[in-house]
Amino acid sequence: MTQPPAPAIVLVRPQLGENIGKAARAMLNFGMTDMRLVAPRDGWPNPSAGPAASGADIVLEKARLFDTVAEAVADCAHVYATTVRKRGVTKPVMTPEAAAREWVREEGGTALMFGPERSGLDTEDLALARTIVTVPINAEFGSLNLAQAVILTAYEWSKHDAALSQPTRIEDEPPAPQAELESLIAHMDAVLDARGYFEPQDRAPKTRLMLRTLLTQPGWNSGQVRTMRGVLSRLERQPLEGREGPTQRSSNRSNS
């Protein structure tokens, strides 16, 4: 089954050209290009929309203008209204995440309606929708701007859009073999012992056990082991500033 096209974004009586442009930018980021404008307050085209779109010119160029909401959604079999407040309208209510799972299965065209910046969709607009889309939001500050509302729904659509490229995943190296970890532990032990890290000697076993526990934590890969070995090799090349190494301390005790 072929995936349906991305939903149409219907901006109902938008007030500012900048917000139309920002909505277009949000749309194109997530693979949406069908913008429909219903009676924008300042007319259309709007010179303020282009700069705010930040390169999403294709969305603005293809944008279609309508006099009424009914005309804008006439060719869509599935109409969703986005709103924070349900305003007493008795309709199914879904989150953008749940709604997006419907959009990728629905045939016949889908439209998502967004209301004016100041007041949102009115009751007559909501009456045209079959489903309400809303998000859990702070009850004391339920204020999303137009582009934010668009991007919330566009992002949820994008998670189901196979045509969108996903961020490149850097494959992790496999875990290092135990032999590499043992070599690292022995190397670290020698470097630290030469510098008196394990003094006093009565605490040395506990300290060595702690280091072993740290270095055998899951997740070390061969590259990380090599990096740590490089650090230790560098430390080995530094002068010990008069500190006797293990061999020299043993020799001094034998001579005394």
C-alpha positions as CSV (number, residue, x, y, z in Angstrom):
1,M,0.0,0.0,0.0
2,T,1.4,3.4,-1.0
3,Q,1.7,5.9,1.8
4,P,-0.8,8.8,1.4
5,P,0.6,12.3,0.7
6,A,1.4,14.5,3.6
7,P,-1.6,16.3,5.2
8,A,-2.5,19.8,3.9
9,I,-1.8,22.5,6.4
10,V,-4.8,24.9,6.5
11,L,-4.1,28.3,8.1
12,V,-7.4,29.9,9.0
13,R,-7.4,33.7,8.9
14,P,-3.7,34.0,9.8
15,Q,-2.8,37.5,10.9
16,L,0.9,38.1,10.3
17,G,2.9,37.3,7.2
18,E,5.9,36.4,9.4
19,N,3.9,33.7,11.0
20,I,2.9,32.3,7.6
21,G,6.5,32.2,6.6
22,K,7.6,30.5,9.8
23,A,4.8,27.9,9.4
24,A,6.1,27.3,5.9
25,R,9.6,26.7,7.2
26,A,8.3,24.3,9.8
27,M,6.3,22.4,7.1
28,L,9.2,22.0,4.7
29,N,11.6,20.8,7.5
30,F,9.3,17.8,7.9
31,G,8.4,17.1,4.3
32,M,5.1,19.1,4.0
33,T,4.4,21.4,1.1
34,D,0.6,21.7,0.8
35,M,-0.2,25.1,2.5
36,R,-3.7,26.5,2.2
37,L,-4.6,30.0,3.4
38,V,-8.1,31.0,4.4
39,A,-8.7,34.7,4.3
40,P,-5.4,36.0,5.6
41,R,-5.8,39.3,7.4
42,D,-3.2,41.2,5.4
43,G,-4.0,39.5,2.0
44,W,-1.8,37.3,-0.1
45,P,1.0,37.3,-1.2
46,N,2.5,38.9,1.8
47,P,6.0,40.4,1.5
48,S,6.8,39.6,5.2
49,A,6.3,35.8,4.6
50,G,9.4,35.2,2.4
51,P,12.2,36.3,4.8
52,A,10.5,34.5,7.7
53,A,10.4,31.3,5.6
54,S,14.2,31.1,5.6
55,G,14.3,29.4,2.2
56,A,11.0,27.4,2.3
57,D,10.0,29.4,-0.8
58,I,8.5,26.3,-2.5
59,V,5.8,26.1,0.2
60,L,4.9,29.8,-0.2
61,E,4.9,29.6,-4.0
62,K,2.5,26.6,-4.0
63,A,0.3,28.1,-1.2
64,R,-3.4,28.3,-2.3
65,L,-5.8,31.0,-1.2
66,F,-9.4,30.3,-0.2
67,D,-12.3,32.5,1.0
68,T,-13.7,29.9,3.5
69,V,-12.6,27.0,5.5
70,A,-15.2,24.8,3.8
71,E,-13.6,25.5,0.4
72,A,-10.1,24.9,1.7
73,V,-10.9,21.4,3.0
74,A,-13.5,20.4,0.4
75,D,-11.3,17.8,-1.3
76,C,-10.2,16.2,2.0
77,A,-11.9,13.1,3.4
78,H,-10.3,13.6,6.8
79,V,-10.3,17.0,8.6
80,Y,-8.5,17.6,11.9
81,A,-8.7,20.8,13.9
82,T,-5.8,21.8,16.2
83,T,-6.8,23.6,19.3
84,V,-5.8,23.8,23.0
85,R,-9.3,24.4,24.1
86,K,-12.1,22.0,23.0
87,R,-14.7,24.8,23.5
88,G,-17.6,22.4,24.2
89,V,-17.4,20.7,20.8
90,T,-18.1,17.0,21.2
91,K,-15.7,15.3,18.8
92,P,-12.9,12.7,19.1
93,V,-9.8,14.2,20.7
94,M,-6.3,12.9,19.8
95,T,-2.7,13.9,20.5
96,P,-0.5,14.7,17.4
97,E,1.3,11.4,17.9
98,A,-1.8,9.4,17.8
99,A,-3.3,11.4,15.0
100,A,-0.2,10.9,12.9
101,R,-0.6,7.1,13.0
102,E,-4.0,7.7,11.4
103,W,-2.7,10.1,8.8
104,V,-0.3,7.5,7.3
105,R,-3.2,5.1,6.8
106,E,-6.0,7.4,5.6
107,E,-6.9,7.6,2.0
108,G,-8.8,10.5,0.4
109,G,-6.7,13.4,1.7
110,T,-6.1,14.8,5.1
111,A,-6.3,18.4,6.3
112,L,-5.0,20.0,9.5
113,M,-6.6,23.3,10.5
114,F,-4.8,25.9,12.5
115,G,-6.6,29.0,13.8
116,P,-5.7,32.7,13.9
117,E,-2.8,33.6,16.2
118,R,-4.8,35.6,18.7
119,S,-7.9,33.5,19.2
120,G,-7.5,30.1,17.5
121,L,-10.3,28.4,15.6
122,D,-13.8,29.4,16.4
123,T,-16.8,27.1,17.0
124,E,-17.9,27.3,13.3
125,D,-14.4,26.2,12.2
126,L,-14.3,23.3,14.6
127,A,-17.7,22.2,13.4
128,L,-16.1,21.3,10.1
129,A,-13.5,19.0,11.6
130,R,-14.1,15.4,12.3
131,T,-11.4,15.1,15.0
132,I,-9.7,17.5,17.4
133,V,-5.9,17.4,17.8
134,T,-4.5,18.9,21.0
135,V,-1.4,18.5,23.2
136,P,-1.0,18.3,27.0
137,I,-0.1,21.8,27.9
138,N,0.3,24.1,30.9
139,A,-3.3,24.9,31.9
140,E,-2.1,28.3,33.2
141,F,-0.2,29.2,30.0
142,G,-1.6,27.4,27.0
143,S,-0.1,29.7,24.4
144,L,1.6,28.2,21.3
145,N,2.4,30.4,18.4
146,L,1.3,29.4,14.9
147,A,4.6,27.9,13.8
148,Q,5.1,26.0,17.0
149,A,1.7,24.4,16.6
150,V,2.5,23.5,13.0
151,I,5.9,22.0,13.9
152,L,4.4,19.8,16.6
153,T,2.1,18.1,14.1
154,A,4.6,18.1,11.2
155,Y,7.2,16.4,13.4
156,E,4.8,13.6,14.3
157,W,4.0,13.1,10.6
158,S,7.7,13.0,9.8
159,K,8.3,10.0,12.1
160,H,6.1,7.9,9.7
161,D,7.3,9.4,6.4
162,A,9.6,6.9,4.8
163,A,10.7,9.5,2.2
164,L,12.5,11.6,4.8
165,S,16.1,11.0,5.4
166,Q,17.0,10.1,9.0
167,P,20.0,11.5,10.8
168,T,23.2,9.6,10.0
169,R,23.8,7.0,12.7
170,I,27.4,6.5,13.7
171,E,27.9,2.8,14.4
172,D,29.5,2.1,17.8
173,E,32.5,0.0,17.9
174,P,32.0,-3.4,19.5
175,P,33.0,-4.0,23.1
176,A,36.8,-4.5,23.6
177,P,37.9,-8.1,24.2
178,Q,38.8,-8.9,27.7
179,A,42.5,-9.3,26.8
180,E,42.6,-5.6,25.8
181,L,41.1,-4.6,29.1
182,E,43.5,-6.7,31.0
183,S,46.4,-5.1,29.2
184,L,45.0,-1.7,30.0
185,I,44.6,-2.5,33.7
186,A,48.1,-3.8,33.9
187,H,49.5,-0.8,32.1
188,M,47.6,1.6,34.4
189,D,48.7,-0.3,37.5
190,A,52.4,0.0,36.5
191,V,52.1,3.7,35.7
192,L,50.3,4.5,38.9
193,D,52.5,2.3,41.1
194,A,55.6,4.1,39.8
195,R,54.1,7.4,40.8
196,G,53.0,6.2,44.3
197,Y,49.3,6.2,43.6
198,F,48.8,3.0,45.7
199,E,50.3,4.4,48.8
200,P,49.7,3.6,51.6
201,Q,50.2,0.0,50.8
202,D,47.5,-1.3,53.1
203,R,44.9,0.4,50.9
204,A,46.4,-0.8,47.6
205,P,44.2,-3.9,47.2
206,K,41.0,-2.0,47.6
207,T,42.2,0.8,45.3
208,R,43.2,-1.7,42.6
209,L,39.8,-3.4,42.9
210,M,38.1,-0.1,42.4
211,L,40.1,0.7,39.3
212,R,39.4,-2.8,37.9
213,T,35.7,-2.3,38.5
214,L,35.8,1.0,36.7
215,L,37.7,-0.2,33.7
216,T,35.5,-3.3,33.3
217,Q,32.3,-1.4,33.2
218,P,30.2,-2.3,30.1
219,G,30.8,-0.1,27.1
220,W,34.6,0.2,26.7
221,N,35.4,-0.4,23.0
222,S,38.8,-0.9,21.5
223,G,39.2,2.7,20.4
224,Q,38.6,3.9,24.0
225,V,41.1,1.4,25.3
226,R,43.7,2.6,22.8
227,T,43.0,6.2,23.8
228,M,43.5,5.4,27.5
229,R,46.7,3.5,26.7
230,G,48.0,6.5,24.8
231,V,47.3,8.7,27.9
232,L,49.2,6.3,30.1
233,S,52.1,6.1,27.6
234,R,52.4,9.8,27.7
235,L,52.4,9.8,31.4
236,E,55.2,7.2,31.4
237,R,57.4,9.6,29.4
238,Q,57.1,12.3,32.0
239,P,59.9,12.5,34.6
240,L,59.0,11.1,38.0
241,E,60.4,14.1,39.8
242,G,62.7,12.1,42.1
243,R,60.1,9.5,43.0
244,E,61.6,6.0,43.2
245,G,60.0,3.4,41.1
246,P,59.0,0.0,42.3
247,T,62.3,-1.6,41.1
248,Q,64.4,1.1,42.7
249,R,62.5,0.9,46.0
250,S,63.0,-2.8,46.1
251,S,66.8,-2.4,45.4
252,N,67.2,0.2,48.2
253,R,65.4,-2.1,50.7
254,S,67.8,-5.0,49.7
255,N,70.9,-2.8,50.2
256,S,69.8,-1.4,53.6
